[in-house]
Amino acid sequence: MRNDRTRGPAGAGRAGRAALTVLAGAAVLISLTAPAAPDPEPAAAAAPAHTAVNYAVAVDQSTSLSAEDIAAEKAAAARIALGDVSATSHISVFGFAAAESDDQRAVDPVCPRTRLDAAGRESVGVCVEKLRGRKDGEGTGTDFPSAIRQGVHELTSGTDPAVPRVLFLLTDGFMDVTGSPQYGGKTHRKAEGERQLAAELKKAAAANVQIWPLGFGDAPDKEQLDAMAAGGYQKGCVDLPSARPTATKASGAKDFKPVLERIFAAAHCLRYQPGPSKRPPATLPVTISPLATVGSIVVDKGTPEVTVTYTDPLGNKVPTTGSFEDSTFELAGGEGTVEALKITDPVPGTWKVAVKAPEGHRSLPVGVSVLWQGELQGSITMDPPSPQAGQKTTVTMRLQTREGYQIKDPADYAGLKVRSRLTGDGFTPLPLRLTDDGKGPDPTASDGSFSGTVTVPKDADGALKVIGTLTASGLSADTRSDGGQVSPGALPVTTALGPVRGDGHPGDTVTANLSVTNTTNAPHTLRLSLADVRPGLLTVRPAEITVKPGESTTREVRIGIGDEKAFEGRLDGTLGVGGVVTVQDATDGDRPLVRAPLSIQVSPAPSVLDRYWWALVGAVALVVVAVLAVLAWLRQRRRRRDPHGLTLHLLSEDGEVLSVHRAGHGRKQWYAFDIAEAHSNPRIERRTSGRFAVQRSPEGGAVLRVNGRGRTRLTPTGQAELTDRLRLALGEDSVRPDPDHHPDPDSTTDDGDGEHL
């Protein structure tokens, strides 16, 4: 499937798409993925609603942290609140260090449990500013047990246990309770701190609280961070290693933001796509996958003075609140240093984020990233769908979107886990291994089609069902099934359907051949239908085929591509439409005979230019030839008038040759000259604005132009009057112009090659 697929029209297809939760910002939190229903849903099933998340953020305030580190932690806590998209989620933020005297506390509540509706997100962005590094005498150690205890308390007090609970621990990774009297005598405090930490981790696991530590600084205690991640609740949002709590290290505040975004994406099964970082003014591109149902574009502005505008892949400048076309928008943090634009049902493709800032506020780079969550749907088939006991059948699960579009880019389903099994009457379910490696039953690697074979048990009798489940981080799980029947023997009607694939434009038809053999002495009616295709995109004809007794024939199956309205807004390039063609024997209890995958590549209808390009090219070629012919004729005409090479003889009244002058190239084919020393030693001299000028005549000889007298024809053997006492004649050695030496027709100056002889 194309990565640049555009939005479709409003209606059942798009309106029924998932409104899943997605994080925005470095810490945008979403709900855990809902488990797949026990029975497969149809292709356009209703989606689950936004699900709430309870989370807490513990921020290290110990003296070992620099002011830059504290600022990064505050920004991180704010980003969490700004990016959450569920109005029923809650967050609490607190700082922690250590209590080293009776009047000190290890924990500093900063933001009480706050519901993250629009007002709540903004309020948390303000209250996190209360976070600060502690000074000497305020309790400057690092009390991890107290921090985890507080986090578990915040996440479990008065909350629904069914709502996911996540604690993010931002720290430099060193536990230090050596100054805390509540941990006993000085020589025992370290050991007691470790004992209490282990106890609090067990309580967190029992309360279903995940712990995701992020350590930064010069040398955080990675071993201790790993232990805290492993000590909490281990079940992630999906059953994948990438969703299990892990500890992450950032080298410092500079790379804190991208590392933070990655761990929050992992904690809540999001897809994270980092974008570029540039100083304003700049345009920063970022890509949203065609699988995304909800996405958030996060802009780290660095300074509140930066202004941001968003342009979708269709070139539309979108609003930051409300609806536009089929998407809805909500901006949070627009007045701060970080803002997040949440988009429900975003247009997939490359978005452009334009950032500007006034003079004096352009020194800091602006970064952009996107986090999204979406849906992945499978289409599963058995071939043959009615095998005999002991016969092999090939199971294929193909990936597509909820709308039935094919998925072929491996990046869209990275980390995918496919589980499948064959169930039926009379045998224990058999696990299936489906792969997309281009080996064995899988024809092509990395094309989004997973295949495997299974042998139907010999004691199988009756119904068969193959079940497949797709699971991927950032994509909701999907379970599909395909039912069949164990054939007691040779089927009365056998069929074979050729490849159902091709390409075309809206309104076109793709054909395939269906071979049919009826071995009985009675007619059979076959029914043809499509599955896993959104209504309107494709149709199959004929809907029924009657096979005569004993007939063996081939029938044409026609797959009609919907009209342009069905693909409105989607066809800015080739779009793959997938599905399944089913052939059933209605005479034999609707026994499935064929379930074949189809693949139709739909592209926009060609324009008039596309259809008749050859005529346009021919017309342009004729025009070019005509223009070249005219230019050649004009050039030849100019060359025929070029005065270069004319030998000008200046004659006295009695015909005596007074001087001889060779003309050069002139100005616009005229060679201008004048008479020097007309009364003493007359001779011809080239002068740009001279009184006289000559050019060749196409009929032979030359033409003399005299200012104030007009033009006179000068034959090769004739003379023309210049003044009362002087005449002009052409010498016998006058030659034609050099064909390889001709002036620019628009030249305004003589080339200066006139000479006296």
C-alpha positions, 0 to 999 in steps of 0.5 A: 500500500502506498504511504502517501494515500490521502483521506477518503470521503466521510461516511461508513468507511472513514467514520467507522475507523478507529478513534484510538488513543495516541501520545503526543510529545516526549511522553504522550500516553495512550491506553493499553490495546484492547484484546481481540474479540473471540469471534472475528469482526467484519472488515468495517467493524466499529472501533473501541473508544478512547481508553483512559490511562492513569500515570504518574511522573516522579522527577528527581530533584537531588543535588546531583542534578544540574539546572539544565537537567532539572529544566529537561525534567520539567519539560518532560513532565509538561509534554506528558500532560500536553500530549494525552488525548483521552479526556478521562486519563489522569496524571500526577507529578511529584518531585523527590529527593530525600528526607534528612531531618524531621522537618523535611520530606522525601517527596514534594507533590507538585501536580495533584491527580488531574483529569486531562481534559483540555483545561487539565492539560494546560494546568499541568503545564503550569504546575510542573514549573514548581519543580526545582533542584534542592539546595543544601540543607533541604534533603539532597539525597535520592530516595527511590523507595519513597518515590515508588511508594508515592507513585503506587499510592497516586496510581491506586488511590480511588482509581479503577484497577482496570485502567492501566497504571504507569509510573515514569521515573526520571532520575540520574540513577543513583540511590542515596539514602545515607543521610536519611534517619528513617533507614536506621543507623548510618552504617545500615542505611544503604542495605536498608534502602535496598531492602525497602526498594525491593519491597516497594517494587513487589508492591508495585507489581502486585498493584499492576504498576509498570515502572519505566525509569529514564536515567541521564547524566554522566554515569547513571546506575544502569543496573539499578534502573534495570532492576526497578524496571524488572521489579514492577508489573511486567505485562505490557500493552501487547504481548511483545518484548518491545512493550515490556518495561525497560530502563533507558539511559540518556547522556544528558539534557541534550538527547533527553527529549528523543530518548524520552519519546522513544520510551513513552512510545514503547510503554504505550505501544505507539509508533514514534517517527522523529523528524528534523531539527532546524533553526527558524524560519524553517519547514520541517517535514514529518510522516504519518503512516496510512495505518494511523487512526490518531496521531500527534505532531509534537513541536519542541519550540525551545522558546514560546515566541516561535509560531507554528503552522501545519500543512497536510499532505494535500497542501491544506493549512489545517486548523489547530482546533475543531474539524477540517474535512474528515479530521479533528484537531486539538492543540495543547501548549501553544503558549509554551515551549512545547506544543502538540497537535492531536489529529484524529483520523489524520491524512497519511503522508508527509506533513509540513510544519512551518516554524517562524520566530521574531528577530532575537529568538532564532538561536535555538533549533526547533524539533518535530516528531510524531507519535501515532497509533492505528489499526491493522487488519488481516484477511485469512484464507485456506486453499483448498477450503474443503480439504479431505482428511490427511490432505494439506491446505495452505493458509494465507493471512494478508495485511490490509487497513480497515478499509481494505487497502493492501499493506506492503511496506514492512515499516508499517508492520515492523515488529508484527507477531502472527499467531494462527491455529487450525481447529475443527471437529474430531481433533485437537487444535493445531498451531500454524507457522505463517511467514513472509520470507518468500520460502515454501508456500510463501511466494514473495518475501516482505509483501505483507502476505504470511503463508504456511501449510498444515495437514488436516488430521485423519480423524477430522470430521465436519467443520474446519476453522483456521484462526489468525491473530495479528499483534504489533506495537502501535497497532491494535490486535486483529483476529480473523478466521476462515471456515471450511468443511472436511470433504468426505471424498471427491467433491461433486464439483471441483473448481480452480480460480486463476490469479485474481490480480491486475490494475486499472482505473475507476470504472474498469474491469479486471478478469480472471478464469474460473475452471469448473467441472461437474462430475454429477448428473445434476446441475449445480449452482455456484455463488460468487462473492467478495469478502474483506472489501469495503462496499463500493470499491470492488464488485464481482460478476457474475453473482451465480454460475450454473454448471450443467451435468457433466460439464467441464468449462471455463468461465470468466470472472469479472472484478469491477472497480468502483467509480471515481466517487468510491475512491474520492480523495484517495487516488493521487497515485496507485492504490492497492485494494485487497480482499477475497473472492469466494466461490460456494456450491449452493447445491451442496449446502453452500460448501466453499470451493474457492477462497482466493485472495485478490489484488487490484492496483487502482490508479487515477483515470488518465487525463485528456493529456495522458490519453492524447499525448502522442497527438500533442507531441506530434503537433509540437513537433510540427510547430518546431519544424515550421519554426526551424524552417522559418528561422533557417529561411530568415538566416539565409536571407540575412546571409544573402544581404550580408555586406561582408566581402564587398569591395568598394571602389571610390571613383572620381568624376572621370572614373579614376579609382581614388581608393579601395575599401573592403566592407565588413559585417554591418549593423543589421546587414548594413555597412555604414561608411563616410568619405574622409578628406573629400577635397584633398585625398578622398577615401572610404572609412567605416563609421557607425553613423556614416552618411552612406551604407551598403548591403548585398542585394539578393539579386546580385550587386549591392544596394546603396543607402544615402542619408536624405536620398534613399536607396539606389541599386548598384549593379556589379558593373555599374556606378552610383553617385555619392557626391557631386564629384565622387561615385561608388562602384563594386570591384570585380573581386567582391565575394560572397559572405563566408558561410561559417562567418555570419553575424548575430542578426540582432547585433548593434555594432560593426565587427570592425573588419572593414579595411583599406586596400 
